Amino acid sequence: MEIHTYEKVWLALSLVLIVGFIATIAYGASAGPGIDMIDDKGGTVDPATLDEHPKFGDPGIEKTGENQYDVYVVARQFVFEPGTSEPLRVPEGSTVTFHVTAADVIHGFEVVGTNANTMAIPGQVAEFTVEFDEAGEYGILCNEYCGSGHHVMEGTILVMEQSEFDSWYEQQEQQTGGEN
């Protein structure tokens, strides 16, 4: 049996493509460039009692160190708290650790223009860290179908200059009695 030259070429190209696809998947599944899988280190919460939770009961931003912040976000049909009715504010040049959960159904939490993307699952807390180097406005989208109002579930992250953020943060602490 003789294999024609064109058949050999197509067979070789097919094998190269298969090996290339496998290599791409292996690279992406291992330590790909800036991609981390979200694991269960965020812990769990009871979605029925989120309003009584010390962090998710009044979600928002909390300073945890020099230029480091924790942000607690609750996704509900069809809003992000905070983020939808008022923008979520963070300072530029900061490292922000998001703690995201859902109160009702599975939602998505994607920060548009970044690689920050996770699912918000009732009872589970997704925890991931993002660095915001430049002031500007970022959108937040729900990318998991969550019901009839899914298409309007969006929010905003406002990355502010450090001095502007500091005065805003101080004002918020005074209004809430230091519970931010």
N, C-alpha and C positions, 0 to 999 in steps of 0.2 A: 504494500500500500504506500502510495506516495502522497505527501502533503505538499500542496502548492505553496509557493512563496507568499502570496497574499494571505493565505490561511495562517501561515507561520507568523506573519507580521501582526495580524489581528489577534491571534492567540497570545502573543507576547504583550501587546498593548493591554489586553484584558487582564492578564496576570499582574502587570504593573499597576493598573487601576485598583485591582482588588487589594494588593499589598499596600498601596497608598491610602486607601480607605481605612484599612485596619490600623495602619500607623497613625492616621489622623485621630481615630477614635481612641486609641491607646494614649496618645499625647493629651487629648482633651480630658480623658478620665483621670489621668494622673495629674501631676502638678502643672497644669496648663498655665498660660500667661495671665496671672492675676485672677484666676477663677478658683473659688473655693466653694465646696458644697456646704450647705447649711446643715448642721447636725442637731442633735437634741440637747446641746449644752445650755440652751435657753430655758429649759425646764418646762413645767406644765402649770396651768392655772385652771380654775373652774369657770367656764364661760358664763354660767348662770349667776355667779357672784362677782363679776368683774367690777361692778360699781363699788364694791366693798374692799377691793384689793388695794394695798397701800400704794402701788405704782400705777396700775391701770385704772383705778377709781377716778383719778384726775390726771389723765395722761398729758404728757408734755415733756419739756426739756429739763435736765438736771445737770449741773456742773459736777464733774467727778474728779477733775484734776486740772493741771495747767494746760489749757487749750484742749481739754477732753470733756466730752459731754455724752450723756445717755439720753436717748429719746424714746419715750414709750408711746406707742401708737395702737389704737384699737380700731379695727375695721368693722363696720356695721353696714347693713344694707341701707343706704348707698352712699356712705360717707366714711372719711378717715377722720378720726379724732386724735389729735389735731391735724389740720391740713386742709380740710374742705371749707369750713365756714370762715376760718382765719388761717393764714399761712403758718406753716411750721418754720420757725426762725432759728438759724444757726449762724455762728460767726465764720468768716472766711479763714482759711488756714487752720481749721480745727479738725480733730478726729472725732467722729460721731458714731457711737454704737447704737444702732436701732434695736429695739425690742418690740416685735410686732406680733399681735395675736388678733383673733376674730371673735366676735361675740355671738354670731348666729350661724353663718354658713362659710364655706371656703371662699376666700378672696385672694386676689393677687396684690402685691405691693411692689411696684416698679418705679424707680427714680429715673425718669426719662433723661437720656444723654449720659448715663453712667452704666456700670455693670451691676448695679444694685438691683436685685430682683429676687423675690421670694414669694412663697405662698403663705397666707395668713390662715391658719387652721384653728378652729375652735378647740380650746384646751391646750394648745401647744404654743410656745413662745419661740419665734424665729429670731435669732440674734446674729447680726452682722455689722461690720464696721466699714465706714466710708470716710474718705478724706475730702473735704471741700476746700480747694485751694484758691478759688476765685469767687468774688462776689457775683451774684446773679440770681436768676430765678429758674428753678427746676420744677417740672411737672411730676406729679405722682399719679399713676394710673393703676386701676384694677385690671389685671390681665387674665383673670379666671372668671368665667361666667358665673354670676352670683344672683341672677334674677332679672325681672323685667326692667329694672332701672340701672342695670350694669353699665350701659353706655354713658351714663352721666356721672359715674363714680370716679371722681378725679380730685386732685388737691394740688397744693403748691408748697414747695420748700423755698424759702427766701434766705439766701446766703448773704449776710450783711457784713459791712466793714466792722472790724473788731470794736472800735470806739462806739459806733452806732448800736451794735449789739449789746455792749456792756451797759449803756444807759437804758436800753429797752429791758434787759434782764433785771437790772436793779429795780426798775419801776414795777415789773411783774412780781418780784419778791416782796416789795412793800405792799402791793395790793393783796397778796395771798398770805402775808405774814411769814415769809421765809419758807413756805412749803413747796417751792418749785423744784 
